[in-house]
């Protein structure tokens, strides 16, 4: 096993900059290079961390693992290139923007025995609260994720950009993919959908999700109804309401994995490769989120097998 993991970064935008900071500070990571089509932006980031500015080919050739933190429309193709180059991959959400690419990533990673983790960081909040330890299955989940308009992320739909967080949280809380997906999305200011609504069914349980990136104010919350009562999470205010009697962490905002979920997720990825521990969100889980988002954007109804 590697004593230190040699990681390259694909992307040099704002979020890639956050990843660069985490890589530079990780004791088991050798952060050595950056690639971005915008050479000036990549050069600034490379100089900041005293790493190399590399072509994509050289970065993949010299890396043991890569982090993909670029616009979502490029995630799938870049992940496949990295896997073909035998690099482990941490991909910011979504895993891809087409189901074919998402399934190909999961299949290729399995065939080559490579680690793939998807950056659905909200799972760290569930872990900090303790909801990943609850044995009861939710009866209903309701989630709202709204933000004011920004050009960032509009290369893909709000379903893939924002609602994907809640789709993945439903997978984690329900413990499986949904049986039925009903939904629709629509454009308001962008060429890709800015608003989306969905209902997911899991046997006798269901989830209702809505997302908007043209809202007047930011609003991000989830209400989970269990047989024992309700749990409500406000992701913006970092507050928890618990009437179910579960032993949950009401001060989750002070938990290190919730305060710095990006760093915690990066560490999970590194340990998965070096120590063989599980990833936070697998390629298979990421593919579930891609499939659901695609169905919602197509305005269709799909029943699982």
N, C-alpha and C positions, 0 to 999 in steps of 0.2 A: 504493500500500500504506500501511497505518497506520504511523505512527511509534511510536505508543503504543496499546495495546489497552485499551479500556474494558470491564472485566469486572465483572459482578454475581455475587453468591453466593446460591444458593437452599439454605437450611438454616442452622441456628445451633446444632447439637448439637456433641458433642465433635469428631467428624471434620471437620465444617464449620469449627470453630475452627482446626484445623490448616491447612486450606486458606486461611483468612483470613490466617494468618501468612505463608504463602508468597506470596499475592497482594500483601500489603502490602510485602513485601521485594523484589519483582521489579522490576528497573529499566525494563522495557518494558510494565508494566501500570499502568493507572489503576484502582485498586480503589475503587469509588464507592458501592456499595450492597449491602444485605442484605435478604432476605425470608425469613420463617419464620412459620407460623401461630401459633406461640407468641410473641406480641409482646414479652413481658418478656424472654425469652431472646434474641430478635433484637436488642432494644434494648441489652442488655449488650454483645453482640458489636459492634454498630454503634458504640457509644460508645468501646469499646476501640480501634478502628481509625479513629475520627473519620470514619465514612462514614454515608451516609443509611440510614434504616430505611424501606423502600418496600413498597408493595403489589406483588404478583406482576406485575400488568399494567404498572405503571410501570417496574419493574425490567427487564422484557423490552423495553419500548418504548425505554428509554434505553441498553440494553447492546448492545455489539457481539458479546460472547460471555458465556456464563454457565457457572458450575460448579454442578452438581447434586450436593449432598452431604446427602441426607436419607434417611429409611427407604426401603428397596429397592422396596417395593410402589408407590411414587409415581414411580420413575425414568422409566418408559416414558411416562406421560401428561405429565409435566413436560417431558421431552425433546421430545416432539411439539409442545407449546405453544411451546417456545423456537424450534424450527426454523420453525414457521409464522410466528413473529415475526421471522424472518431473523437469529437469533442462532446463532453457532457454539457448540458444546456439548462440555464435558468432563463425563462422567457417571461417578460412582463406580460400581464394579461392584455388581450386574450391570447390563448395559445396560437390561434390562427383566425382568419376571417372567412375561411371556407371549411366545410366539414371534410372534404376530400383531403385537404392539407393536414387537418387535425388528426384524422385517422392514420394518414401516412406517417406522421411524426410518431404517434404511439406505436405503430407497427414496427417502424425502423428502429426506434429506441429499444424495443423488446428484443428484436432480432440481433442487434449489436451489443446488447447488455449495457446500454448507456443510460446514465441518469438524466431524467428530464423533470424539472420542477416548474410549475406555472405560478406567476406572481400574484395570486389572489391573497393579498396580505390580510384581508379582514378575518381570515381563519385564525390569525394570531389573537384577535380580539376575543373570538369564541373561546380559545384556549385560556386566555387570561381570566375570563369570566368563570370558566369551569363548565361551560355548556357542552364541551366535547366529552364529558364524563357522565352526562345524564342518560339514564337507561330508557326513559320514556320517549316514545315517538310523538312529535307534535301532531295535534289535530289540525291546526291551521297556522299558517305564517302569513303575515301581511308586512310588506316592505315598501317604503317610499325613498327614492334617491333622486333629489332634485338639485340642480346647480344653475346659477346664472350663465348666460351665454359666454363662450370663449372659443376662439378658433382652434385651440389645442384639442386634438382628439376627433376633429370633424372629418378626418380621412375615412372614418368608419362610423357606423350608427351609434346612437346613444345606448342601444341594446348591447352592443359589443364593448362600448366604452364605460358605461356606468352600471346598467342593469346586470351586467355579467357578474359583478360582485355578489349581488343578492341571489342570482341563479346558483352560483357556486356555494353560497352559504346554505341554500336549501338542500343541495346535494349532501353537504356535510351533516346538516341537522336531521334530515330524513334518512340518511345512510344509503341512499341509492338514487338512481336516475328516476325521473318522473315517468308515469305511464302515459299521460296525455298532456300535450302542450297546446294551448289556445292563446293567440295573441295578435297584436297588430302594432304597427309603428307608422309615423308620418313625419314628413319634413316641414319645418317652419322657417328656418333661416339658412340651413345648410343644404348641400346637395345629397347628404345622407340623413336618415331620420333623426330628428331631435327629441321626439317624444315616443314612449312605448308603454304598452300595457299588456299584462299577461296573466293567465291563470294556469297553474301547473297542478296536476293531480297525481297523488301517490296512494293508490288503493283508496281507502276511505278518508285520507287526509288531502289537504289542498293548500296551495300558496297563491296569494294574489300580489303581484308586483307592479309597480309603476316607476317610471324614470323620465326625467326631463332635464335637458341642458339649456332650456330657454325660460327657466323659472325666475321670478323676481328675487327670491332669497334661496339660500342653501338649506336643504332639509334632508336629513339622512337618518332614518330610523327603521327599526324592525320590531314587530310584536309577534311573539310566539305563544300560542295557546296550547298547553299540555293538559292531559286529564287532571293533573293536580292544580292547575292554575296558569297564570300568565306571567311571561317575562317580556319586558320591553327594554330595548337598547336604543339609546340616542347616541349615534356615532359622532355627531358634531359636539354635543355637550359632554360626552363621555360619562353618561349617567345610566343607571340601571334601576328598573323597578321589578320587584320579584314578589308575586303573590302565590307562587307555587310551593313555597316552603323548601326549595332546593338550597343546598349549601353552596351558594355562589359568591363570587368576589365582587362586592358592590364598589370597591375601590380599584377596579380593574385598570383605570387610567394611570394608576401609579405602578402597575406591574411593568417590568422592563420590556417584556415582549409586546405589550400594547403601546408603551411610550415610544418605542422604536421598532415597529413591526418590520421595517425594511431590513434593519440589521439582524433581527431575529430570524427572518426568512432566509437571509444570505447565509447565516450560520447553519441553519438546517440543511441547506443545499451543500455546503462544504462538508459537513459531517456525513451526509448521505454518501458522498463520493469516497471520503477518506476512511470512514468508520463503518459503512454499510448500514446506517440507520435509515428509517423511512423518510421520504421527502414529505413536504407539507401538502402540496397539491400535485398529484400525479398527472402524466400526460392523458391518461384515461379520464380523470376528473375534468381536466381542461377541455377534452373533446366533448364531454357532456354539455358543458357551458356553451361551447361553440354550436352544437346541434340545436340547443334550445333557442339561442339567440337568432340563429338562421331561420328557424320556423316562425318566430315572432315577426321578424322583418319581412317574411314572405306572406304574412297575414293568413297563415294556414292553420290547420288543425292536424296534429300528428299523434297517433296512438302508438305506444310502445308495443314491443312483441310480448 
